[in-house]
Amino acid sequence: MKSACQPILLVLALTLGIVSLRAHAQKIDPVPFHPQKAPGLVGSYEPNEYLFTAERLGAGQLQGPEDIAIDADGFIYTGTADGTIKKISRSGEVSTYARTGGHPLGLDFDAAGNLLVAEPYSGLLIVNTQGVMTPLVTQFEGEKLGLLDDVKVARDGSIYFTEASRKYRLDQYQLDFLEGRPNGRLFRYDPLTATTEVIMDELYFANGIALSAEQDFLLVAETSRYRITRYWLSGPRTGEREIFLDNLPGLPDTMSSNGEGTFWVAFFSVRDRLIDGVQPYPWLKGLLARLPTEFLPKPKAYSLVAAYDENGEVLVSLHDPSGKNLGNITSVEEHDGELYMGTLTGDAIGIAPLKEPEAIL
């Protein structure tokens, strides 16, 4: 008990000292959250160093390449912190494809080759095949959209996109985690009628989206609750939602489907005892929120992606416990026998060969 309390007491002492100097600092409206005991990195999550040797495509030329989309010709697209979308050849040549401002996050192509972009400051954007950008959805019911995070285009043309937080900006994501309220939503945009609807609300930092092979359901990562939620799009359970994976060993971020029954999930980091330890205490979280951003608890550097089947069974997990090669991974895409990985904190796209689980473990 003593060892469990020491980190919280240390944080409290530091917090009280700094907050006393910041009378006009950020305030949040926190509620208690009691995380389940973290499952740990055991069994199918046993650490390995598979990602330590991953190729670093575009190294030094990409600032925070958070998500990845790959076109029919094999070119790779990613949004970076300078507000641009980069186009990258497999050999590593980098060019600017479009300028959106902000920090474009989720990317996906529609059937016509247009690139959909979830931009956390300006809304859902569309970039045509000539690189011309047009705002598609910037508000909902008269309210400006908040922190858009991911976007996926279904075979029927429907465009699904997440709003991680309707209250906090990208640079304030830690405040959303501390507040512990369901500020996220999942939207569907119909390009035929140009209408937008909320299909799931009260989500906890709604992040990545992945569609099933038959596209009868989709998954949404609720990052700050360490879980993934399923929403049924068709069949007898249409419109229902349920927990697909719960009490995960890390923070699920952007996801993808290989279209053949496998979901890939990028984990921004593994669970942290200190971060879990402060969650039950709103008063402490309120104090922490008044600290400068650099003093807030941050997930450790750890590279992790995992594959699951459509029943939620873990197929394989790939790690770099040091986090030195790729940093915190925020997206993962399977393409042509390789895995492509993005990162919000690094300067390159990671590429690793796709092998059978037995060859990795």
C-alpha positions in Angstrom: 0.0 0.0 0.0 2.9 2.3 0.9 4.6 1.9 -2.5 1.3 2.5 -4.4 0.6 5.8 -2.5 4.1 7.3 -3.0 3.8 8.3 -6.6 0.4 10.0 -6.0 1.8 11.8 -2.9 4.8 13.0 -5.0 2.5 14.3 -7.7 0.3 16.0 -5.2 3.3 17.8 -3.6 4.6 19.0 -7.0 1.1 20.0 -8.1 0.3 22.1 -5.0 3.7 23.9 -5.4 3.2 24.8 -9.0 -0.6 25.5 -8.9 0.0 28.1 -6.2 1.8 30.1 -8.8 -0.9 29.7 -11.5 -4.1 31.4 -10.3 -5.5 31.7 -13.8 -4.6 28.2 -15.1 -6.8 25.8 -17.0 -9.8 24.3 -15.1 -11.6 21.1 -15.9 -14.7 19.4 -14.6 -13.4 16.0 -13.6 -15.2 12.8 -12.5 -13.8 9.7 -10.9 -12.7 6.8 -13.1 -11.7 3.5 -11.5 -9.7 1.6 -14.0 -9.5 -2.2 -13.8 -6.1 -3.6 -12.8 -4.0 -3.4 -15.9 -3.6 -6.9 -17.4 0.1 -6.5 -18.0 2.2 -7.5 -21.0 1.8 -11.3 -20.7 0.7 -14.1 -22.9 -0.1 -12.8 -26.4 1.2 -9.4 -25.3 4.6 -10.7 -24.2 7.2 -8.1 -25.2 9.5 -8.6 -28.1 11.7 -6.3 -30.1 10.2 -6.9 -33.6 9.7 -3.1 -34.2 13.2 -2.1 -33.1 14.5 -2.9 -36.5 11.6 -1.5 -38.5 12.5 0.7 -41.5 12.1 4.4 -41.0 10.7 5.8 -44.2 11.2 9.5 -44.8 13.3 9.8 -41.6 13.8 13.5 -40.6 11.4 14.8 -43.2 8.1 14.1 -41.5 7.0 15.9 -38.3 4.4 13.8 -36.5 3.1 11.6 -39.3 0.1 10.5 -37.3 -2.0 8.5 -39.8 -1.3 6.8 -43.1 -3.3 6.2 -46.3 -2.0 4.3 -49.4 -3.4 4.9 -52.9 -3.9 2.4 -55.7 -0.4 3.1 -57.0 1.3 2.4 -53.7 2.1 6.0 -52.7 1.9 6.7 -49.0 0.1 9.8 -47.6 0.4 11.3 -44.2 -0.5 14.5 -42.3 2.2 16.3 -40.5 2.4 19.0 -37.7 3.3 21.7 -40.2 -0.3 21.5 -41.6 0.6 19.6 -44.8 -0.2 16.3 -46.3 2.9 14.6 -47.6 3.0 12.1 -50.5 5.8 9.5 -50.1 7.1 6.9 -52.6 8.1 3.5 -51.3 11.7 4.5 -52.0 11.4 7.4 -49.6 10.9 10.5 -51.9 8.8 13.0 -50.0 6.7 15.8 -51.6 3.9 18.1 -50.4 0.5 17.0 -51.7 -1.8 19.5 -50.0 -1.9 22.1 -47.3 -4.7 22.0 -44.7 -3.3 23.9 -41.8 -3.5 22.6 -38.3 -2.3 19.0 -38.0 -4.2 16.6 -40.3 -4.8 13.3 -38.5 -7.1 10.5 -39.9 -6.8 9.9 -43.7 -8.7 7.6 -46.1 -9.4 7.4 -49.8 -12.9 7.1 -51.4 -13.7 5.1 -54.5 -13.0 8.1 -56.8 -9.5 8.6 -55.4 -10.4 11.7 -53.2 -8.6 11.8 -49.9 -10.8 12.4 -46.8 -9.0 14.2 -43.9 -10.0 14.4 -40.3 -8.4 17.8 -39.3 -8.7 18.5 -35.5 -9.0 22.3 -35.9 -11.0 22.8 -39.1 -13.2 19.7 -39.5 -13.7 17.0 -42.1 -11.9 17.9 -45.4 -11.7 16.4 -48.8 -8.7 16.7 -51.1 -9.4 15.8 -54.8 -6.9 14.0 -57.1 -5.3 17.4 -58.1 -4.6 18.1 -54.4 -7.3 20.8 -54.1 -8.8 20.9 -50.6 -12.4 21.6 -49.8 -14.1 21.7 -46.3 -16.8 19.0 -46.2 -18.2 19.1 -42.6 -17.1 21.9 -40.3 -20.1 22.0 -37.8 -23.0 20.0 -36.6 -26.3 21.5 -35.5 -24.7 25.0 -35.4 -21.8 23.9 -33.2 -18.2 23.9 -34.6 -16.8 20.4 -34.7 -14.1 19.7 -32.1 -11.1 17.5 -32.2 -11.6 15.3 -35.2 -9.4 12.2 -35.1 -10.1 9.5 -37.7 -12.1 8.8 -40.8 -13.0 5.7 -42.8 -15.0 5.4 -46.1 -17.3 2.4 -46.4 -18.0 0.5 -49.6 -21.4 2.1 -49.9 -19.8 5.6 -49.8 -20.7 6.4 -46.2 -18.0 8.4 -44.5 -17.5 7.7 -40.8 -15.4 10.0 -38.7 -14.7 10.5 -35.0 -14.6 13.6 -32.8 -12.3 12.6 -30.0 -13.4 15.5 -27.9 -15.9 18.2 -28.5 -14.4 20.2 -25.6 -10.6 20.1 -25.8 -8.1 20.7 -28.6 -5.4 18.4 -29.8 -2.8 20.0 -27.7 -5.1 19.6 -24.7 -5.8 15.8 -25.0 -4.4 15.2 -21.6 -7.0 17.4 -20.1 -9.7 15.3 -21.7 -8.1 12.2 -20.2 -8.0 13.8 -16.8 -11.6 15.1 -16.9 -12.8 11.6 -17.6 -16.1 12.6 -19.3 -17.5 11.1 -22.5 -16.8 14.1 -24.7 -16.4 12.0 -28.0 -18.8 11.2 -30.8 -18.9 9.1 -34.0 -20.5 10.6 -37.1 -21.7 9.3 -40.4 -21.7 11.6 -43.5 -23.8 10.7 -46.5 -22.2 12.2 -49.7 -25.3 11.7 -51.7 -27.5 13.8 -49.5 -24.7 15.9 -47.9 -26.1 15.2 -44.5 -24.3 14.3 -41.2 -25.7 12.4 -38.3 -24.3 11.2 -34.9 -24.5 7.4 -34.7 -22.7 7.1 -31.3 -22.2 9.7 -28.6 -20.8 9.7 -25.1 -17.6 8.1 -26.1 -14.4 8.4 -24.1 -11.9 10.1 -26.5 -13.2 8.5 -29.6 -10.2 7.7 -31.7 -9.6 5.1 -34.5 -12.2 3.5 -36.7 -12.1 0.1 -38.4 -14.8 -1.6 -40.6 -15.3 -5.4 -40.5 -14.7 -7.5 -43.6 -18.4 -7.7 -44.4 -18.9 -4.1 -43.2 -21.7 -5.2 -41.0 -20.1 -3.6 -38.0 -17.4 -1.1 -37.2 -15.0 -0.6 -34.2 -14.2 2.6 -32.4 -11.2 3.0 -30.0 -12.1 4.7 -26.7 -8.5 5.6 -25.9 -9.0 7.0 -22.4 -11.0 3.9 -21.2 -8.5 1.4 -22.7 -11.2 -0.3 -24.7 -12.7 -0.7 -28.2 -16.5 -0.5 -28.8 -18.4 -2.2 -31.6 -21.3 -0.6 -33.5 -23.6 -2.8 -35.6 -24.3 -1.3 -39.1 -26.5 -4.1 -40.4 -28.3 -7.3 -39.5 -30.6 -8.0 -36.6 -28.6 -5.9 -34.2 -28.4 -2.8 -36.4 -27.8 0.3 -34.3 -26.6 -1.5 -31.2 -23.3 -0.9 -29.5 -21.3 -3.1 -27.2 -17.8 -3.4 -25.7 -15.6 -5.4 -28.2 -12.3 -5.3 -26.2 -12.0 -4.1 -22.6 -9.2 -3.4 -20.1 -6.5 -3.4 -22.8 -2.8 -3.3 -21.8 -2.3 0.0 -23.6 -4.0 3.1 -25.1 -5.7 2.1 -28.4 -5.3 4.7 -31.1 -5.9 4.5 -34.8 -7.1 1.1 -36.2 -7.4 -0.6 -39.6 -8.8 -3.7 -41.2 -7.1 -5.8 -43.8 -10.5 -6.7 -45.2 -10.1 -10.3 -44.5 -11.1 -10.5 -40.9 -8.0 -9.1 -39.1 -8.0 -5.8 -37.3 -4.7 -4.0 -36.6 -4.6 -1.7 -33.5 -1.9 0.9 -32.8 -1.3 1.5 -29.1 -0.1 5.0 -28.3 1.6 3.5 -25.2 1.2 0.9 -22.6 -0.7 1.4 -19.3 1.0 3.6 -16.7 0.4 3.0 -13.0 0.7 6.7 -12.1 -1.9 7.7 -14.7 -4.3 5.0 -13.6 -3.6 5.9 -9.9 -4.8 9.5 -10.1 -8.0 8.7 -12.1 -10.3 7.9 -9.1 -9.6 11.3 -7.5 -11.3 14.3 -9.2 -9.8 16.8 -6.8 -6.3 15.6 -7.7 -7.1 15.6 -11.4 -8.4 19.2 -11.1 -5.1 20.2 -9.6 -3.1 18.4 -12.2 -5.0 20.1 -15.0 -3.7 23.5 -13.7 -0.1 22.5 -14.3 1.8 23.5 -17.4 1.4 20.9 -20.1 5.0 19.7 -19.7 4.4 18.7 -16.1 1.3 16.6 -16.8 1.6 12.8 -16.6 2.6 11.5 -20.1 2.5 7.9 -21.4 6.0 6.4 -21.7 7.8 5.9 -25.0 6.8 2.4 -26.1 6.0 1.1 -29.6 3.2 -1.5 -29.8 0.7 -2.7 -32.4 -1.5 -5.8 -32.2 -3.7 -7.8 -34.5 -7.1 -9.3 -33.5 -9.7 -11.4 -35.3 -13.4 -10.4 -35.6 -14.1 -12.2 -32.3 -11.6 -10.1 -30.4 -9.0 -12.8 -30.0 -5.4 -11.6 -30.1 -3.4 -12.9 -33.0 0.0 -11.3 -32.5 1.6 -8.2 -30.8 4.7 -6.4 -32.1 6.8 -4.3 -29.7 9.8 -2.1 -29.2 9.9 -1.6 -25.5 12.5 1.2 -25.8 10.3 3.2 -28.2 13.6 4.5 -29.7 13.1 3.5 -33.3 9.5 4.7 -34.1 8.3 6.4 -30.9 4.7 6.2 -29.8 2.8 4.5 -32.6 -0.6 6.1 -33.5 -1.6 4.2 -36.7 -1.0 0.9 -38.5 -2.0 -0.3 -42.0 -1.4 -3.6 -43.7 -0.4 -3.3 -47.4 1.3 -5.6 -49.8 3.0 -7.9 -47.2 4.1 -5.0 -45.0 2.9 -3.0 -42.0 3.0 0.8 -42.2 3.0 2.7 -39.0 2.5 6.3 -38.1 3.4 8.3 -35.1 2.3 11.6 -33.5 5.7 12.1 -31.8 8.3 10.8 -34.3 9.8 11.9 -37.6 9.3 8.9 -39.9 6.9 6.3 -41.0 7.7 2.8 -39.8 7.6 -0.2 -42.1 8.0 -3.8 -40.9 7.6 -7.1 -42.9 4.3 -8.9 -42.2 5.1 -12.5 -41.0 3.1 -15.3 -39.5 2.7 -15.0 -35.7 4.9 -18.1 -35.2 7.7 -16.4 -37.1 7.5 -13.3 -34.9 7.1 -15.0 -31.5 
